[in-house]
Amino acid sequence: MSDNVVRKEGIGSYFHFEKHERFKNVTVPLDLDYNLFYTGREALLYILNEINNTNTLSKIWFPNYYCQHTLGWIKKFYPHIHIYNINPFEFTSDAIDVKKFATKNDVVLINNYWGLSSMTSNADANGPIIIEDHSHGWLSDACLHSTADYCFVSLRKSLPIPLGGMYWKPRAIGFRNTLNFKTDTHFYKIWDTMLDAMSLKSDFIAGDTSVTSADYLPLFYEVEEALNIHTDFVHLKDEHRHFIESYLRFDTRKIKETHLNYLYNKLRDTAYFKIVKRPGFTAFGLHLLFKNAMDFNALRQFLVANHVYPSSLWPDNHLDLEWRYFLNIHIDYRYTLTDMDYIIYLIETWLKHEMI
Ligand SMILES: Cc1ncc(COP(=O)(O)O)c(C=O)c1O
């Protein structure tokens, strides 16, 4: 086993609660006129409704590779979503030819894949309308300097907050909508459950022996389920808005860049996987792309057995590509270079074992 001690909570998805003071010296200027929501999907639905109310909306286009929960949820309101094809792992010429499939009154959702997309298209003043999803590219240049019609993001993918979604219109100066949504005590319980889960995980990390992962993991899962079911817009409570805003300027990107540069220096593409990266861009995580499902599963299982819990984004999507099994290893602000060494050690150990 490695000399590097792995943290007992492992390396994986759900953020634990951290006081925002920890981040006060790691901030980024944020020059966006934004509206906050509880979730990214609410922000997206709000945008679609706004377009639908003010334009003659024809077709809505989503990429063929996208978060299945969000797509499923949006389909409850807009059942007829059209799909365009994309390669989410290839960025050499990633400008999207929207004119090939969409017309003037259509809406095209463009996803910032892993923070590596350049988010360019040939849409112009004659349409179609472009909505950009920066959930995996929060603080990327393409996100901060977008010129799309609409942008949105799920903030909880990057920040230690229970819930949070944001929407902005890059080209509308001084824009902020007054969102008159109803209060909803049932929904506020989802926030509380998430915060409980995050706090329990913090207690566990801090050494509270009365807490185990069996206490907080079911709460995280409960929240995901509740978000899939809940469909109404909800008034954002002032205390929740302050909570989100106290973390909003935390520079999550810089820390990832340091970790990724360290990993990229030590890890190379192999016969089993390619590292999905792009010079000048900061990826969401350490992304490994496999050709063979067995190799993909074998490394994933090996990592999990050693307390590294990668996510596979998105397992329900099928792509007609030779290299298509995608593993995301978390490398965010929670971790240190010692953790990066542990990840490298595990991958190298697995590779040695495979090559015997
Ligand atoms: C790319 C992407 N966009 C949007 C969302 C929706 O965000 P939220 O869970 O905050 O509604 C998700 C996942 O949840 C996602 O993966």
The ligand as an SDF file (V2000), in Angstrom:
LIG
                    3D

 16 16  0  0  0  0  0  0  0  0999 V2000
  -24.0770   19.7100  -16.9320 C   0  0  0  0  0  0  0  0  0  0  0  0
  -25.1650   19.8830  -15.9160 C   0  0  0  0  0  0  0  0  0  0  0  0
  -25.9940   20.9420  -16.0280 N   0  0  0  0  0  0  0  0  0  0  0  0
  -26.9880   21.1470  -15.1410 C   0  0  0  0  0  0  0  0  0  0  0  0
  -27.2100   20.2980  -14.0990 C   0  0  0  0  0  0  0  0  0  0  0  0
  -28.3500   20.5670  -13.1520 C   0  0  0  0  0  0  0  0  0  0  0  0
  -27.9010   21.1530  -11.9830 O   0  0  0  0  0  0  0  0  0  0  0  0
  -28.7580   21.1030  -10.6260 P   0  0  0  0  0  0  0  0  0  0  0  0
  -28.5460   19.7500  -10.0300 O   0  0  0  0  0  0  0  0  0  0  0  0
  -28.1990   22.2130   -9.7900 O   0  0  0  0  0  0  0  0  0  0  0  0
  -30.1610   21.3300  -11.0230 O   0  0  0  0  0  0  0  0  0  0  0  0
  -26.3870   19.1580  -13.9560 C   0  0  0  0  0  0  0  0  0  0  0  0
  -26.5370   18.1530  -12.9080 C   0  0  0  0  0  0  0  0  0  0  0  0
  -27.1720   18.1230  -11.9430 O   0  0  0  0  0  0  0  0  0  0  0  0
  -25.3280   18.9610  -14.8830 C   0  0  0  0  0  0  0  0  0  0  0  0
  -24.5200   17.9050  -14.7930 O   0  0  0  0  0  0  0  0  0  0  0  0
  1  2  1  0
  2  3  1  0
  2 15  2  0
  3  4  2  0
  4  5  1  0
  5  6  1  0
  5 12  2  0
  6  7  1  0
  7  8  1  0
  8  9  2  0
  8 10  1  0
  8 11  1  0
 12 13  1  0
 12 15  1  0
 13 14  2  0
 15 16  1  0
M  END
$$$$
